[in-house]
Amino acid sequence: MCFPAIPAPPSRKSYHMKNALTFLVLGAALSACGGSDHAAPEAPVTPPVVVTPVADPVTVASQAVAAQAGLAVIAGANADETVYDVAADIGDTWRITFDNVKKTYAIRVLSTQFGLSDRSGTFSAVTAGHLTTYTATDFSVTVDARTRLLSGNIKLGNMVSTVSGTGYAVGDVARLAGSYIFLGAMRNASNGGDRFNPKGSLKVAADGSAQLCNGGVFNAQGVCSAVSPQLEAENASLTLVKDAKNGLLVARQGGQDFGIVHVHAGDRGLALFIDRYSRNQQNVLRVGTIVAARQQKIGSEIAGSYACAAPGISAKIEIAGNTATLTNNTTGKTHAETITVNKLGLGAQAADFDGIAVFKDPADVPADYSMFMPVSSSMAVEFSTDRSYMGMCVKK
């Protein structure tokens, strides 16, 4: 701190002059000490810019669907783990766990038709936007963080399988009630023969009972009816029950299992992945996959790029307008196919059917075409009439 010097008392004669000088000196001293009222103004402070993050609409919609259906995230052993239950198209159900700190994975076999055993190892991962691809020996799967969807190819034991599943577990079966459409692929477990491509409508009631209408839709009276004179409608009665031992949702037909149901919380609504297995009347084990989604018209929203996987097949599909460009990643060959939306089949089997697009290569015979069903913004499924497997396509 600084103080001005105090002058000696003035004589009467010089009082007025010295008094004036005293005030001048005092003023100068105060100015030197910062006491003046005329200090330089401070520079204005610019307030920080607050950026509010924009919520991803697919994530928001998926989380809303999960909450409405009462789904719960499958918990890992600790916060480092993420867990997914998947339907393998060989008729198995596996649980895949990733430890994202240790970079390890574990496959736990929950249900198998081939006596397969658990497996574990290390992985590498690459993230691009909302998609993370995990790779290991005989193992490549992609996870969409927005919807907790997993899809890809895995070899377990001597079996190669396309897998698709979810990071959610079902809490209340009643909240799955509603109407769905489905595509599927089945074959003999022993030799891949007697291929069968079920397609149609699925209705789930709040009490867990379900009706699967293959080749048709449910009319106003709730009866399974063919959508085309060339298709024979066939109805199957199912019951969805939770297994008390492992918490899995099992579909039963009569006295035997029909398959295990996994529920995907897509932004377009719930979707069901059914690990299909059962024995037919000749006691032949039949395996495959059925995927069901909420029925709604499709249009330009299916445009984009898809990475598709099926046993022994890796492909890319680019959709623009009414054209699908398909590339076989193994051979490098590319060809274009025309797209007809909201149809079930072509030619004599053509029928209006919201939610499915038909792809047709003009160079193929009339009986060869494929059906493409979007499940969510994360994925679609694709079935070609010249194959016994269904492809799982992750949208990039």
BASELO-931506 format. One record per residue (C-alpha): residue in one letter; z negated, x negated, y negated. Coordinates in steps of 0.1 Angstrom, whole numbers, plus 5000, padded with zeros to 4 digits. Example, Ala and Ser with C-alpha at 12.3 -4.5 7.8 and 13.67 -1.06 7.14 Angstrom:
A492248775045S492948635011
end
This chain:
M500050005000C500749884964F498649954933P499549884896A497549644876I494949794852P495249664816A492349564794P491049834770P493149834738S491949804703R492250114681K494949954661S497249884689Y496250184710H499350394706M501850114713K499949974742N499350314757A503050374757L503650034774T501050114799F502850424810L506150234813V504549964835L502850234856G506050414861A507850094871A505050014896L505150354911S508950334915A508649994932C506150154956G508350444964G506550694943S509550814924D510851164928H514451044929A514650874964A518050864981P518751175003E518651135041A521851185061P522151525077V521251555114T523951705136P522351925163P523351845199V526152045215V524752255243V527352305271T526552605294P528052535329V530552795341A529552935375D532152915401P533353275408V533853215446T530353065449V528853355430A530753615450S529853455483Q526153435475A526153795465V527753895498A525153685517A522353845498Q523554195503A523954135541G520553975543L521853645556A519653335556V520752975554I520252805588A517452555581G517552195592A514551975601N514351855566A516051875532D518551605542E520151825569T522752095568V523352315598Y526252525610D526752755640V530352755652A532552945676A534652705697D537852865709I537152755745G534453025747D531552815736T529052825707W527752505693R525252405665I526352115643T523851935622F524651675595D521951435582N523551355548V521251055542K521450885576K525150975579T524551115614Y525651425632A524451615662I526251885683R523852105702V525452325729L524052675726S526452845750T529152695772Q531552805798F532352455810G528952285815L529352075783S526451865770D525051775735R526551485716S525551285685G526850995664T527650875629F530151015605S532050925573A532651195547V535051245519T534551505492A537451655471G536251935448H534352185469L535652055502T533951785523T535651645554Y533451485580T535151255605A533951065636T535350975670D537151285683F535651485654S537151615622V535851925604T535852045568V533152235550D533652455519A530452415499R531152745480T530852965511R529152745537L532252765559L533052505585S536452465604G538152185623N538752025657I536251865680K536451705714L533351755735G533251615770N536851655782M537451975762V539351985728S538552285707T539252435673V535852535658S535052775630G531652895618T529052935591G525852795577Y524253145577A522153325603V521953705607G518753875598D519354245601V522254375623A522254705604R523554525572L526754425590A527854785592G531354855579S535054845588Y536954525596I540454425608F540854145633L543153885649G542453705682A543753495709M542653485746R543653315778N542453225812A539752955810S541152775841N544752725832G545452875798G547553145814D547853515808R547853485770F546653785750N546753845713P544354125703K544854265668G543654585651S540454745637L536754695642K534054945631V530354845632A527555105628A524055045614D522555085648G524554785661S527054985681A530654885675Q534155005683L537054765687C540454935684N543154695697G546654785685G545455055662V543255195635F540555455633N541955795620A540056045598Q538256165629G537155815639V539455795669C541255475677S544955555671A548055345675V549655215643S553155215659P554855395688Q555555045703L551854955703E549355105727A545855155712E542955055733N539355105724A536354895735S532754995730L530354715721T526754665712L525554395688V522054255697K520053955686D519053715714A515253675712K515353315725N517853155702G518353405674L522153435680L523953765676V525553865709A528154135715R527854305748Q530254535766G528654745793G526554515814Q528154185804D528553965774F531654015753G530953715730I528653555704V529153665668H528853435638V528853575603H530753425573A529753515538G533253515522D533853595486R536153885498G533354025519L531753965553A533753805581L532853785618F533853495641I533453595677D533153335704R534953545730Y534153505767S533953735797R535353805831N538054065837Q538254305866Q539754035888N536653815880V538853565860L536953395832R538753475799V538053275767G539153265731T538353365695I538453685675V538153675637A537453995618A537454045580R536954335556Q540254525553Q541954505519K545454475505I546754115500G549153985475S549753685453E546153555458I547153405492A549353155473G548352795476S547952505501Y546252535535A545352265560C545552425595A544152315628A544652425664P544252235696G546751955695I548252075662S547651965626A549752135600K550052225563I551152555549E552352595513I552652955501A554653045470G555953385464N557453525496T558053185512A555752985534T556652615539L555252475571T554852105578N553851965612N551651665603T552351505637T556151515637G556651535599K559051825603T559152095577H560752435576A560452755555E559553105567T559753435549I556553635542T556054015545V552654125534N550454405547K552254445580L551254415616G554154275635L557954275629G560954445642A560154725667Q556454645663A556454655625A553754875611D551954905577F548654735580D546654615549G545254265551I547754075573A550953895563V553753815587F555653485586K559153465601D561453175607P565053305605A566053055631D563653185657V564253465682P563153805669A560053805691D558753485676Y556753525644S553253455632M550453665616F548353525587M545053685577P543053565547V539353575555S538053445522S539053205494S537952935518M540153005548A542753215567V543553245603E547053225617F548453325651S551953255664T553353465692D554753155709R551252995712S548053085731Y545752955703M544853075669G545052835640M542152795615C543452725580V541252585552K542452665517K542452355495
end
